[in-house]
Amino acid sequence: MKTKFMFSKNIIYKKFNLKNSGKIKKRDFSKLINEDNQIFSTMKKSYKNKYNIKLIKKKISNKDIRLFGVGGSILGSKAAYNFLQHKIKKKILFIDNFTEKTFFPKKKYFNLIISKSGNTLETIANSASYLNKQDENLILTENNQNYLRRLAKILKSEIVDHNNFIGGRYSVLSEVGMLPAEMMGLNPKRFKRFNNIVKNKYFINSLIDSVNSILFFVKKKKNNSVIINYDERAEDLFKWYQQLVSESLGKKGKGILPVISNMPKDNHSVMQLYLDGYKNNFFTFFSTKSFVNLKPKKSYLLKDFKHLKSFDLNQIRLIQKRATENVFYKKKIPFRSFEVGNRNEESLGEIFIFFILETIILGRALNVNPYDQPSVELIKKETKKNFSILKT
């Protein structure tokens, strides 16, 4: 069976079942983490956030919160909100897409508007559609004369500076992700696991093995990274991962396509393809221990399925996950697996850091810049041009 160990007290990891030394070594990892990099700084407890949470908490005490953003400005916060929902009492509404069905029953909200550039079309359009005079607003953006900064002066709203050296998809452990986390009542220090995990040989070995395996798959034209997700509340986590990997690595005719497959329902749709279809996929299994102990009722089980009475739905899901892994193993389909035992800030912080480091290392190994997104800018320019055409 596959090698299985804890790369932290929170997570059991099974690595890809490959025997390849790979081009990435421990010295490459050590060189990377010793760089002067603001992204790595946000992963440490010593990072100083540019906001006063005590003042902000006073303002949100009796209000629901609306968070306006798109992409990296909001995905990390949504991931935290849903993954750690059992710890959160504050209600937050996320507005990150165009919709005409959003219904806000209250008259007064605290609005947090986030955009690194301060000129993001979707965020500007959405906030302009939903803001009201009685609302209180806080804007998080770069320190320059962008649109949102000018709007803040008109609204007389407070401004929090976005770290200029961090792109949106890497900003989850900076003010962008940690301010909403604190507004939810979560502890930002607990997310900051960098100093702990970079000293953990199991974490480092897992990361290096993962990068080398993915590089092997890419070389073999296996470019689809399919997430076999057994945790409903982790779907937004993998939407964050989807952006991180796609936007960071999809350049120069290269890249990896992350696909989110939610289980167990996808067993009855795409699993047949995964098992017996084309072979250009590699897989990541993911599950989290649930706090819900709902059990099938004995009185509603016929003889054929009486054995289910001894298990709750979380246990049934985990048994099915491990059975599916066994089938993948027997069919020699490449996969790795994460099992999260404690649903808390620490485990989520470790997952964020693992995928961020993995993506940066992959980008460098593939000879692409993991920090830019040049082609996305083409759509922004073309959209702006089309507005001018329609106006005339």
NUSEGU-139800 format. One line per 2 residues: number of its first residue (from 1); their letters; for each residue x, z, y of C-alpha. Coordinates in steps of 0.1 Angstrom, whole numbers, plus 5000, padded with zeros to 4 digits. Each point is the difference from the previous one (the first is absolute). Layout:
<vobas>
NUM = a = X:Z:Y  ...
</vobas>
This chain:
<vobas>
1 = mk = 5000:5000:5000  5009:4998:5036
3 = tk = 5024:5024:5017  4979:5027:5017
5 = fm = 5011:5028:5024  4991:5018:5032
7 = fs = 5017:4986:5030  4986:5029:5018
9 = kn = 4978:5030:4991  4970:4980:5012
11 = ii = 5004:4967:4982  5007:4988:4965
13 = yk = 5016:4965:5000  5004:4975:4971
15 = kf = 5025:4973:5009  4999:4963:4992
17 = nl = 5011:4995:4964  5030:4977:5008
19 = kn = 5036:5002:4991  5017:4985:5030
21 = sg = 5028:5015:5021  4989:4980:5031
23 = ki = 5018:4994:5033  4989:5032:5018
25 = kk = 5022:5030:4993  4999:5036:5011
27 = rd = 5026:4994:5027  4977:4974:5016
29 = fs = 4973:5026:5002  5024:5026:5015
31 = kl = 5011:4975:5026  4964:4992:5009
33 = in = 4988:5036:5005  5031:5008:5021
35 = ed = 4992:4973:5026  4987:5010:5034
37 = nq = 4965:4988:4994  4969:5014:5019
39 = if = 4978:4993:4970  5021:5024:4979
41 = st = 4999:5025:5029  4962:5002:4998
43 = mk = 5003:5010:4963  5019:5032:5009
45 = ks = 4985:5033:5012  5024:4999:5030
47 = yk = 4981:4970:5015  4983:5011:5033
49 = nk = 4966:4985:5006  4991:4990:5035
51 = yn = 4967:5018:5003  4986:5035:5006
53 = ik = 4977:5007:4970  4987:5033:5014
55 = li = 4985:4982:5031  4986:4972:4979
57 = kk = 4984:5024:4975  4981:5017:5028
59 = ki = 4986:4967:5011  4988:4989:4965
61 = sn = 4987:5034:4990  4963:4991:5003
63 = kd = 5002:4962:4998  5002:4974:4973
65 = ir = 5030:4977:5002  5001:4962:5001
67 = lf = 5034:4984:4992  5004:4964:5013
69 = gv = 5029:4979:4986  5009:4973:4976
71 = gg = 5027:4996:4973  5029:5025:5002
73 = si = 4983:5018:5029  4972:5013:4978
75 = lg = 5006:4993:4963  5023:5031:4994
77 = sk = 4974:5023:5017  4972:4985:4979
79 = aa = 5022:5005:4969  5005:5037:5008
81 = yn = 4964:5006:5010  4987:4987:4967
83 = fl = 5027:5012:4977  4999:5035:5014
85 = qh = 4963:5002:5007  4996:5033:4982
87 = ki = 5022:5017:5027  4983:4984:5030
89 = kk = 4970:5014:5018  5001:4979:5031
91 = ki = 4981:4967:5000  5019:4969:5010
93 = lf = 4985:4965:5003  5025:4971:4997
95 = id = 4994:4968:5019  5025:4974:4988
97 = nf = 4979:4968:4994  4974:4980:5018
99 = te = 4965:5012:4989  4966:4999:5015
101 = kt = 4986:5027:4977  5020:5030:5012
103 = ff = 4976:5028:5010  5010:5030:5021
105 = pk = 4972:5025:5002  5016:5023:5025
107 = kk = 5003:4994:5037  5035:5015:5006
109 = yf = 5032:4994:4980  5037:5006:5002
111 = nl = 5016:4966:4998  5036:4995:4988
113 = ii = 5011:4964:5007  5033:4989:4984
115 = sk = 5020:4968:5005  5037:4998:5001
117 = sg = 5000:4969:5023  4970:5012:5019
119 = nt = 4987:4964:4999  4984:4998:4966
121 = le = 4969:4978:5002  4979:5017:4973
123 = ti = 5007:5035:5014  4993:4990:5036
125 = an = 4967:4982:4990  4988:5028:4978
127 = sa = 5008:5028:5025  4984:4981:5028
129 = sy = 4969:4995:4979  4995:5037:4991
131 = ln = 5015:5022:5027  4975:5018:5023
133 = kq = 5005:5018:5033  4993:5035:4984
135 = de = 5027:4995:4974  5035:5016:5002
137 = nl = 5028:4976:4992  5036:5002:4989
139 = il = 5022:4969:4998  5032:4997:4979
141 = te = 5021:4970:5010  5035:4989:5010
143 = nn = 5014:5011:5034  4997:4968:5019
145 = qn = 4974:4983:5022  4978:4987:4972
147 = yl = 4962:4996:5000  4991:5034:4985
149 = rr = 5023:5019:5023  4983:4983:5030
151 = la = 4966:5008:4985  5010:5037:4996
153 = ki = 5006:5003:5037  4965:4987:5007
155 = lk = 4984:5023:4973  5022:5029:5012
157 = se = 5009:5006:4964  5031:5016:4986
159 = iv = 5027:4979:4985  5024:5007:4971
161 = dh = 5031:4978:4998  5004:4979:4968
163 = nn = 5036:5000:4987  5014:4967:5013
165 = fi = 5024:4997:4970  4973:5002:4973
167 = gg = 4977:4971:4990  4964:5009:4991
169 = ry = 5002:4998:4962  5030:5024:5000
171 = sv = 4984:5025:5025  4979:5021:4976
173 = ls = 5023:5030:5003  5004:4997:5038
175 = ev = 4975:5008:5027  4978:4972:4987
177 = gm = 4992:5017:4967  5008:5036:5008
179 = lp = 4978:5004:5031  4969:4989:4981
181 = ae = 5011:5022:4970  5002:5031:5023
183 = mm = 4966:4991:5014  4988:5001:4964
185 = gl = 5015:5035:4996  5029:4988:4978
187 = np = 5035:5013:5003  5024:4973:5011
189 = kr = 5031:5019:4989  4989:4998:4964
191 = fk = 5000:4962:5001  5037:5000:5010
193 = rf = 5017:5000:4966  5031:4979:5008
195 = nn = 5026:5028:4999  4985:5013:4967
197 = iv = 4997:4967:4981  5032:4983:5010
199 = kn = 5019:5028:4982  4979:4996:4969
201 = ky = 5018:4978:4974  4967:4992:4982
203 = fi = 4985:4987:5032  5031:4979:5009
205 = ns = 5003:4987:4964  4962:4991:5000
207 = li = 5004:4982:5033  5031:4980:4991
209 = ds = 4985:4991:4966  4968:4989:5016
211 = vn = 5018:4978:5026  5022:4984:4973
213 = si = 4970:4993:4977  4980:4984:5028
215 = lf = 5030:4978:5010  5002:4990:4963
217 = fv = 4963:4991:5000  5003:4979:5032
219 = kk = 5029:4981:4985  4977:4992:4970
221 = kk = 4972:4989:5024  4979:5031:4994
223 = nn = 4989:5004:5036  4966:5019:4996
225 = sv = 5002:5037:5003  4967:5012:4985
227 = ii = 4990:5036:5006  4979:5014:4971
229 = ny = 4984:5027:5020  4981:5028:4982
231 = de = 4994:5021:5032  4971:4989:5022
233 = ra = 5014:5020:5029  5033:4982:4998
235 = ed = 4986:4966:5009  5010:5003:5036
237 = lf = 5035:5012:4990  5004:4967:4983
239 = kw = 4986:4980:5028  5028:5016:5021
241 = yq = 5024:4990:4972  4986:4965:5000
243 = ql = 5008:4995:5037  5034:5017:4997
245 = vs = 5012:4977:4972  4983:4967:5011
247 = es = 5010:5002:5037  5035:5013:4993
249 = lg = 5010:4976:4972  4979:4968:5005
251 = kk = 5026:4979:5017  5023:4969:4994
253 = gk = 4978:4989:4971  5004:5033:4983
255 = gi = 4979:5031:4995  4978:5021:4977
257 = lp = 4962:4999:5000  4985:5035:4995
259 = vi = 4966:4999:4983  4978:5032:4997
261 = sn = 4981:5003:4968  4976:5030:4998
263 = mp = 4994:5015:4967  4981:5005:4977
265 = kd = 4976:4973:5014  5027:4973:5000
267 = nh = 5004:5005:4962  4968:4980:4999
269 = sv = 5011:4971:5022  5037:4992:5005
271 = mq = 5016:5020:4972  4996:4971:4976
273 = ly = 5021:4979:5024  5026:5028:5004
275 = ld = 5004:5003:4962  4998:4963:4988
277 = gy = 5002:4978:5031  5030:4987:5019
279 = kn = 5031:5021:5001  5010:5001:5037
281 = nf = 4989:5037:5005  5016:5034:4999
283 = ft = 4980:5031:5001  4998:5035:5015
285 = ff = 4977:5025:4984  4988:5028:5023
287 = st = 4979:5031:4994  4994:5034:5016
289 = ks = 4987:5032:4985  4964:5005:5012
291 = fv = 4984:5032:5012  4966:4988:4987
293 = nl = 4992:5013:4966  4967:4981:4994
295 = kp = 4993:4997:4962  4977:4978:4981
297 = kk = 4970:5021:4989  4998:5005:4962
299 = sy = 4962:4996:5000  5004:4964:5014
301 = ll = 5027:4990:4974  4991:4983:4968
303 = kd = 5020:5006:4968  5024:4971:5006
305 = fk = 5013:5015:5032  4996:5038:4994
307 = hl = 5038:5003:5003  4996:4995:5038
309 = ks = 4984:5034:5004  5034:5017:4998
311 = fd = 5015:4980:5029  4993:4998:5038
313 = ln = 5000:4966:5017  5035:5005:5013
315 = qi = 5013:5007:4965  4982:4969:4987
317 = rl = 5015:4979:5027  5035:5013:4993
319 = iq = 4996:4994:4962  4989:4965:5008
321 = kr = 5030:4994:5023  5025:5011:4974
323 = at = 4983:4979:4973  5003:4970:5023
325 = en = 5036:5008:5007  5006:5000:4962
327 = vf = 4984:4966:4997  5022:4986:5028
329 = yk = 5030:5015:4983  4992:4984:4966
331 = kk = 4994:4967:5016  5033:5003:5020
333 = ip = 4983:4997:5034  5022:5016:5026
335 = fr = 4987:5030:5018  5009:5034:5015
337 = sf = 4977:5030:5004  4994:5028:5025
339 = ev = 4979:5030:4991  4995:5024:5029
341 = gn = 4993:5036:4989  4994:5016:5034
343 = rn = 4979:4982:5026  5018:5013:5032
345 = ee = 5021:4991:5030  5032:5003:4980
347 = sl = 4990:4975:4973  4986:4975:5025
349 = ge = 5031:5003:5021  5022:4993:4970
351 = if = 4980:4969:4992  5002:4987:5036
353 = if = 5038:5006:5000  5005:4984:4965
355 = fi = 4983:4968:5010  5015:4997:5034
357 = le = 5036:5004:4987  4992:4976:4971
359 = ti = 4987:4974:5024  5030:5002:5024
361 = il = 5025:4998:4971  4981:4970:4985
363 = gr = 5000:4982:5034  5038:5003:5003
365 = al = 5005:4989:4964  4978:4970:5005
367 = nv = 5018:4992:5033  4969:5003:5022
369 = np = 4995:5023:5030  4976:5027:4988
371 = yd = 4991:5011:5035  4986:4969:5017
373 = qp = 4969:4978:4995  5007:4967:5019
375 = sv = 4972:4979:4985  4973:5025:5009
377 = el = 5009:4995:5036  4991:4963:4996
379 = ik = 4964:5009:4993  4999:5023:5030
381 = ke = 5012:4972:5023  4976:4974:4984
383 = tk = 4971:5024:5004  5008:5005:5037
385 = kn = 5002:4963:5005  4966:4995:4984
387 = fs = 4984:5025:5023  5013:4979:5029
389 = il = 4986:4968:4985  4965:5016:4994
391 = kt = 4999:5014:5035  5004:4966:5015
</vobas>
